[in-house]
Amino acid sequence: MAKVCRTPLEAGAPRWAAAKVARIVEWIVKQDYCFSKGGCNEFARGNTGTDFFDEASDTTRCRFLASFLATHTPSLDETFISGSCEMRKKPVDPEDDENERFAVPDVITHQPGMRMEFYEIKPNSDSGRRAGRTKIETFLSLTDFLAQTDPNFVKYEIGTQFDPDRSIVFYRRNYLGIVPCSVSLHYRRATEPEIAKGLIVYEICVEVDGELLEALAKAIIVSAIIAAFVALALIAAELFGTILAPALLVFNSPVGGSVGPDGNNDSQDVRFLQALINDWRDSTGGSLIAVDGSFSEETAGALAEFQAASGLEDTAGSLTPGDVTETALETTHLNNVFAAADLGEMQPDGLGAFVFREDPDGVDPELEEEQDQQTAFNAFVQQYLQDVRDNV
């Protein structure tokens, strides 16, 4: 059994997708955290809830944090805290998955004498752990200052009571027909001595029977992220309408030249074609063909069989970049990817709305070129197919 774990960015997901994975993690960790402590009294502006969750805000993160702190210590100056938080904006870190600017922890609990602690959630990469440590230290400096200036303020400690180590499988299939795999979200409290308290780190892991090449592992992880997004978009459709719709996918051909009896038959193009044929055959109970980069009679016959089964006019066992045969093969593969998502363990009710809602802090223009979600999703799928073609 081989296992490879990577953060979304390490696997090749774009920054916007990594940020949405972070939202998924925050949602799941919140449920786990509340279960572990026997229930939460969630804070919202206007109430006295004792459990603060960063992404539950209807306003900016700094204003939400200031409201929470001032609610539990009324002598604090809420406006000052909010302004101080925003003054502590840090430079945009291109290696930080969430690209966060504020020292606002993801989880805080205010229960004097029982639980006065906070946690930060970050991807399990060198940059993610560094960013988490920095954020923890920055929040501590803010609470130190508040404790020095207001005798009523009770300091928060770096969290220790919540100590998860959980894996949630959310994707299962025979990838490209030949690699039985499962993909899971794994999160735990960091074990590095200098940051072991207060930091929850996460990654996405793929397990297969047998060997697993790094490039293929990344492709499987990305395919699982894509499948999860489609499943969550369907859940959220009632609120947001059609988003990330498979029917609206538009992408360019990753194939470099013609493939067939009289084709250019670049070996990588042929391997890509053979892998997609196997993906289709496996989903229909058929036998697999060799993925060897050589266009043989076996490959031609299998392609012609796919063309006929798909109702295509051309059944000559060949394709050219971007033609209906290639599009049909890629669409079949993507549909198989989408069908492999299984979000049941994530308790997805409400998760789609949470992931796709507008961020109260607005769009950070330095995050990436602003574009609508469907366009961004199409580009994500385009890059995924290109990576499969280049690495299969």
Secondary structure as a PSIPRED ss2 file (coil, helix, strand):
# PSIPRED VFORMAT (PSIPRED V4.0)

   1 M C   1.000  0.000  0.000
   2 A E   0.000  0.000  1.000
   3 K E   0.000  0.000  1.000
   4 V E   0.000  0.000  1.000
   5 C E   0.000  0.000  1.000
   6 R E   0.000  0.000  1.000
   7 T C   1.000  0.000  0.000
   8 P H   0.000  1.000  0.000
   9 L H   0.000  1.000  0.000
  10 E H   0.000  1.000  0.000
  11 A H   0.000  1.000  0.000
  12 G C   1.000  0.000  0.000
  13 A C   1.000  0.000  0.000
  14 P C   1.000  0.000  0.000
  15 R H   0.000  1.000  0.000
  16 W H   0.000  1.000  0.000
  17 A H   0.000  1.000  0.000
  18 A H   0.000  1.000  0.000
  19 A H   0.000  1.000  0.000
  20 K H   0.000  1.000  0.000
  21 V H   0.000  1.000  0.000
  22 A H   0.000  1.000  0.000
  23 R H   0.000  1.000  0.000
  24 I H   0.000  1.000  0.000
  25 V H   0.000  1.000  0.000
  26 E H   0.000  1.000  0.000
  27 W H   0.000  1.000  0.000
  28 I H   0.000  1.000  0.000
  29 V H   0.000  1.000  0.000
  30 K H   0.000  1.000  0.000
  31 Q H   0.000  1.000  0.000
  32 D H   0.000  1.000  0.000
  33 Y H   0.000  1.000  0.000
  34 C H   0.000  1.000  0.000
  35 F H   0.000  1.000  0.000
  36 S H   0.000  1.000  0.000
  37 K C   1.000  0.000  0.000
  38 G C   1.000  0.000  0.000
  39 G C   1.000  0.000  0.000
  40 C C   1.000  0.000  0.000
  41 N C   1.000  0.000  0.000
  42 E E   0.000  0.000  1.000
  43 F C   1.000  0.000  0.000
  44 A C   1.000  0.000  0.000
  45 R C   1.000  0.000  0.000
  46 G C   1.000  0.000  0.000
  47 N C   1.000  0.000  0.000
  48 T C   1.000  0.000  0.000
  49 G C   1.000  0.000  0.000
  50 T C   1.000  0.000  0.000
  51 D E   0.000  0.000  1.000
  52 F E   0.000  0.000  1.000
  53 F E   0.000  0.000  1.000
  54 D H   0.000  1.000  0.000
  55 E H   0.000  1.000  0.000
  56 A H   0.000  1.000  0.000
  57 S C   1.000  0.000  0.000
  58 D C   1.000  0.000  0.000
  59 T C   1.000  0.000  0.000
  60 T C   1.000  0.000  0.000
  61 R H   0.000  1.000  0.000
  62 C H   0.000  1.000  0.000
  63 R H   0.000  1.000  0.000
  64 F H   0.000  1.000  0.000
  65 L H   0.000  1.000  0.000
  66 A H   0.000  1.000  0.000
  67 S H   0.000  1.000  0.000
  68 F H   0.000  1.000  0.000
  69 L H   0.000  1.000  0.000
  70 A H   0.000  1.000  0.000
  71 T H   0.000  1.000  0.000
  72 H H   0.000  1.000  0.000
  73 T C   1.000  0.000  0.000
  74 P C   1.000  0.000  0.000
  75 S C   1.000  0.000  0.000
  76 L C   1.000  0.000  0.000
  77 D C   1.000  0.000  0.000
  78 E H   0.000  1.000  0.000
  79 T H   0.000  1.000  0.000
  80 F H   0.000  1.000  0.000
  81 I H   0.000  1.000  0.000
  82 S H   0.000  1.000  0.000
  83 G H   0.000  1.000  0.000
  84 S H   0.000  1.000  0.000
  85 C H   0.000  1.000  0.000
  86 E H   0.000  1.000  0.000
  87 M H   0.000  1.000  0.000
  88 R C   1.000  0.000  0.000
  89 K C   1.000  0.000  0.000
  90 K C   1.000  0.000  0.000
  91 P C   1.000  0.000  0.000
  92 V C   1.000  0.000  0.000
  93 D C   1.000  0.000  0.000
  94 P C   1.000  0.000  0.000
  95 E C   1.000  0.000  0.000
  96 D C   1.000  0.000  0.000
  97 D C   1.000  0.000  0.000
  98 E C   1.000  0.000  0.000
  99 N C   1.000  0.000  0.000
 100 E C   1.000  0.000  0.000
 101 R C   1.000  0.000  0.000
 102 F C   1.000  0.000  0.000
 103 A C   1.000  0.000  0.000
 104 V C   1.000  0.000  0.000
 105 P C   1.000  0.000  0.000
 106 D C   1.000  0.000  0.000
 107 V E   0.000  0.000  1.000
 108 I E   0.000  0.000  1.000
 109 T E   0.000  0.000  1.000
 110 H E   0.000  0.000  1.000
 111 Q E   0.000  0.000  1.000
 112 P C   1.000  0.000  0.000
 113 G C   1.000  0.000  0.000
 114 M C   1.000  0.000  0.000
 115 R E   0.000  0.000  1.000
 116 M E   0.000  0.000  1.000
 117 E E   0.000  0.000  1.000
 118 F E   0.000  0.000  1.000
 119 Y E   0.000  0.000  1.000
 120 E E   0.000  0.000  1.000
 121 I E   0.000  0.000  1.000
 122 K E   0.000  0.000  1.000
 123 P E   0.000  0.000  1.000
 124 N C   1.000  0.000  0.000
 125 S C   1.000  0.000  0.000
 126 D H   0.000  1.000  0.000
 127 S H   0.000  1.000  0.000
 128 G H   0.000  1.000  0.000
 129 R H   0.000  1.000  0.000
 130 R H   0.000  1.000  0.000
 131 A H   0.000  1.000  0.000
 132 G H   0.000  1.000  0.000
 133 R H   0.000  1.000  0.000
 134 T H   0.000  1.000  0.000
 135 K H   0.000  1.000  0.000
 136 I H   0.000  1.000  0.000
 137 E H   0.000  1.000  0.000
 138 T H   0.000  1.000  0.000
 139 F H   0.000  1.000  0.000
 140 L H   0.000  1.000  0.000
 141 S H   0.000  1.000  0.000
 142 L H   0.000  1.000  0.000
 143 T H   0.000  1.000  0.000
 144 D H   0.000  1.000  0.000
 145 F H   0.000  1.000  0.000
 146 L H   0.000  1.000  0.000
 147 A H   0.000  1.000  0.000
 148 Q H   0.000  1.000  0.000
 149 T H   0.000  1.000  0.000
 150 D C   1.000  0.000  0.000
 151 P C   1.000  0.000  0.000
 152 N C   1.000  0.000  0.000
 153 F C   1.000  0.000  0.000
 154 V C   1.000  0.000  0.000
 155 K C   1.000  0.000  0.000
 156 Y C   1.000  0.000  0.000
 157 E E   0.000  0.000  1.000
 158 I E   0.000  0.000  1.000
 159 G C   1.000  0.000  0.000
 160 T C   1.000  0.000  0.000
 161 Q C   1.000  0.000  0.000
 162 F C   1.000  0.000  0.000
 163 D C   1.000  0.000  0.000
 164 P C   1.000  0.000  0.000
 165 D E   0.000  0.000  1.000
 166 R E   0.000  0.000  1.000
 167 S E   0.000  0.000  1.000
 168 I E   0.000  0.000  1.000
 169 V E   0.000  0.000  1.000
 170 F E   0.000  0.000  1.000
 171 Y E   0.000  0.000  1.000
 172 R E   0.000  0.000  1.000
 173 R E   0.000  0.000  1.000
 174 N E   0.000  0.000  1.000
 175 Y E   0.000  0.000  1.000
 176 L C   1.000  0.000  0.000
 177 G C   1.000  0.000  0.000
 178 I C   1.000  0.000  0.000
 179 V E   0.000  0.000  1.000
 180 P E   0.000  0.000  1.000
 181 C E   0.000  0.000  1.000
 182 S E   0.000  0.000  1.000
 183 V E   0.000  0.000  1.000
 184 S E   0.000  0.000  1.000
 185 L E   0.000  0.000  1.000
 186 H E   0.000  0.000  1.000
 187 Y E   0.000  0.000  1.000
 188 R E   0.000  0.000  1.000
 189 R E   0.000  0.000  1.000
 190 A C   1.000  0.000  0.000
 191 T C   1.000  0.000  0.000
 192 E C   1.000  0.000  0.000
 193 P C   1.000  0.000  0.000
 194 E C   1.000  0.000  0.000
 195 I C   1.000  0.000  0.000
 196 A C   1.000  0.000  0.000
 197 K C   1.000  0.000  0.000
 198 G C   1.000  0.000  0.000
 199 L E   0.000  0.000  1.000
 200 I E   0.000  0.000  1.000
 201 V E   0.000  0.000  1.000
 202 Y E   0.000  0.000  1.000
 203 E E   0.000  0.000  1.000
 204 I E   0.000  0.000  1.000
 205 C E   0.000  0.000  1.000
 206 V E   0.000  0.000  1.000
 207 E E   0.000  0.000  1.000
 208 V E   0.000  0.000  1.000
 209 D C   1.000  0.000  0.000
 210 G C   1.000  0.000  0.000
 211 E C   1.000  0.000  0.000
 212 L C   1.000  0.000  0.000
 213 L C   1.000  0.000  0.000
 214 E H   0.000  1.000  0.000
 215 A H   0.000  1.000  0.000
 216 L H   0.000  1.000  0.000
 217 A H   0.000  1.000  0.000
 218 K H   0.000  1.000  0.000
 219 A H   0.000  1.000  0.000
 220 I H   0.000  1.000  0.000
 221 I H   0.000  1.000  0.000
 222 V H   0.000  1.000  0.000
 223 S H   0.000  1.000  0.000
 224 A H   0.000  1.000  0.000
 225 I H   0.000  1.000  0.000
 226 I H   0.000  1.000  0.000
 227 A H   0.000  1.000  0.000
 228 A H   0.000  1.000  0.000
 229 F H   0.000  1.000  0.000
 230 V H   0.000  1.000  0.000
 231 A H   0.000  1.000  0.000
 232 L H   0.000  1.000  0.000
 233 A H   0.000  1.000  0.000
 234 L H   0.000  1.000  0.000
 235 I H   0.000  1.000  0.000
 236 A H   0.000  1.000  0.000
 237 A H   0.000  1.000  0.000
 238 E H   0.000  1.000  0.000
 239 L H   0.000  1.000  0.000
 240 F H   0.000  1.000  0.000
 241 G C   1.000  0.000  0.000
 242 T C   1.000  0.000  0.000
 243 I C   1.000  0.000  0.000
 244 L C   1.000  0.000  0.000
 245 A C   1.000  0.000  0.000
 246 P H   0.000  1.000  0.000
 247 A H   0.000  1.000  0.000
 248 L H   0.000  1.000  0.000
 249 L C   1.000  0.000  0.000
 250 V C   1.000  0.000  0.000
 251 F C   1.000  0.000  0.000
 252 N C   1.000  0.000  0.000
 253 S C   1.000  0.000  0.000
 254 P C   1.000  0.000  0.000
 255 V C   1.000  0.000  0.000
 256 G C   1.000  0.000  0.000
 257 G C   1.000  0.000  0.000
 258 S C   1.000  0.000  0.000
 259 V E   0.000  0.000  1.000
 260 G C   1.000  0.000  0.000
 261 P C   1.000  0.000  0.000
 262 D C   1.000  0.000  0.000
 263 G C   1.000  0.000  0.000
 264 N C   1.000  0.000  0.000
 265 N C   1.000  0.000  0.000
 266 D C   1.000  0.000  0.000
 267 S H   0.000  1.000  0.000
 268 Q H   0.000  1.000  0.000
 269 D H   0.000  1.000  0.000
 270 V H   0.000  1.000  0.000
 271 R H   0.000  1.000  0.000
 272 F H   0.000  1.000  0.000
 273 L H   0.000  1.000  0.000
 274 Q H   0.000  1.000  0.000
 275 A H   0.000  1.000  0.000
 276 L H   0.000  1.000  0.000
 277 I H   0.000  1.000  0.000
 278 N H   0.000  1.000  0.000
 279 D H   0.000  1.000  0.000
 280 W H   0.000  1.000  0.000
 281 R H   0.000  1.000  0.000
 282 D H   0.000  1.000  0.000
 283 S H   0.000  1.000  0.000
 284 T C   1.000  0.000  0.000
 285 G C   1.000  0.000  0.000
 286 G C   1.000  0.000  0.000
 287 S C   1.000  0.000  0.000
 288 L C   1.000  0.000  0.000
 289 I C   1.000  0.000  0.000
 290 A C   1.000  0.000  0.000
 291 V C   1.000  0.000  0.000
 292 D C   1.000  0.000  0.000
 293 G C   1.000  0.000  0.000
 294 S C   1.000  0.000  0.000
 295 F C   1.000  0.000  0.000
 296 S C   1.000  0.000  0.000
 297 E H   0.000  1.000  0.000
 298 E H   0.000  1.000  0.000
 299 T H   0.000  1.000  0.000
 300 A H   0.000  1.000  0.000
 301 G H   0.000  1.000  0.000
 302 A H   0.000  1.000  0.000
 303 L H   0.000  1.000  0.000
 304 A H   0.000  1.000  0.000
 305 E H   0.000  1.000  0.000
 306 F H   0.000  1.000  0.000
 307 Q H   0.000  1.000  0.000
 308 A H   0.000  1.000  0.000
 309 A H   0.000  1.000  0.000
 310 S C   1.000  0.000  0.000
 311 G C   1.000  0.000  0.000
 312 L C   1.000  0.000  0.000
 313 E C   1.000  0.000  0.000
 314 D C   1.000  0.000  0.000
 315 T C   1.000  0.000  0.000
 316 A C   1.000  0.000  0.000
 317 G C   1.000  0.000  0.000
 318 S C   1.000  0.000  0.000
 319 L E   0.000  0.000  1.000
 320 T C   1.000  0.000  0.000
 321 P C   1.000  0.000  0.000
 322 G C   1.000  0.000  0.000
 323 D C   1.000  0.000  0.000
 324 V H   0.000  1.000  0.000
 325 T H   0.000  1.000  0.000
 326 E H   0.000  1.000  0.000
 327 T H   0.000  1.000  0.000
 328 A H   0.000  1.000  0.000
 329 L H   0.000  1.000  0.000
 330 E H   0.000  1.000  0.000
 331 T H   0.000  1.000  0.000
 332 T H   0.000  1.000  0.000
 333 H H   0.000  1.000  0.000
 334 L H   0.000  1.000  0.000
 335 N H   0.000  1.000  0.000
 336 N H   0.000  1.000  0.000
 337 V H   0.000  1.000  0.000
 338 F H   0.000  1.000  0.000
 339 A H   0.000  1.000  0.000
 340 A C   1.000  0.000  0.000
 341 A E   0.000  0.000  1.000
 342 D C   1.000  0.000  0.000
 343 L C   1.000  0.000  0.000
 344 G H   0.000  1.000  0.000
 345 E H   0.000  1.000  0.000
 346 M H   0.000  1.000  0.000
 347 Q C   1.000  0.000  0.000
 348 P C   1.000  0.000  0.000
 349 D C   1.000  0.000  0.000
 350 G C   1.000  0.000  0.000
 351 L H   0.000  1.000  0.000
 352 G H   0.000  1.000  0.000
 353 A H   0.000  1.000  0.000
 354 F H   0.000  1.000  0.000
 355 V H   0.000  1.000  0.000
 356 F H   0.000  1.000  0.000
 357 R C   1.000  0.000  0.000
 358 E C   1.000  0.000  0.000
 359 D C   1.000  0.000  0.000
 360 P C   1.000  0.000  0.000
 361 D C   1.000  0.000  0.000
 362 G C   1.000  0.000  0.000
 363 V C   1.000  0.000  0.000
 364 D C   1.000  0.000  0.000
 365 P C   1.000  0.000  0.000
 366 E C   1.000  0.000  0.000
 367 L C   1.000  0.000  0.000
 368 E C   1.000  0.000  0.000
 369 E C   1.000  0.000  0.000
 370 E C   1.000  0.000  0.000
 371 Q C   1.000  0.000  0.000
 372 D C   1.000  0.000  0.000
 373 Q H   0.000  1.000  0.000
 374 Q H   0.000  1.000  0.000
 375 T H   0.000  1.000  0.000
 376 A H   0.000  1.000  0.000
 377 F H   0.000  1.000  0.000
 378 N H   0.000  1.000  0.000
 379 A H   0.000  1.000  0.000
 380 F H   0.000  1.000  0.000
 381 V H   0.000  1.000  0.000
 382 Q H   0.000  1.000  0.000
 383 Q H   0.000  1.000  0.000
 384 Y H   0.000  1.000  0.000
 385 L H   0.000  1.000  0.000
 386 Q H   0.000  1.000  0.000
 387 D H   0.000  1.000  0.000
 388 V H   0.000  1.000  0.000
 389 R H   0.000  1.000  0.000
 390 D H   0.000  1.000  0.000
 391 N H   0.000  1.000  0.000
 392 V C   1.000  0.000  0.000
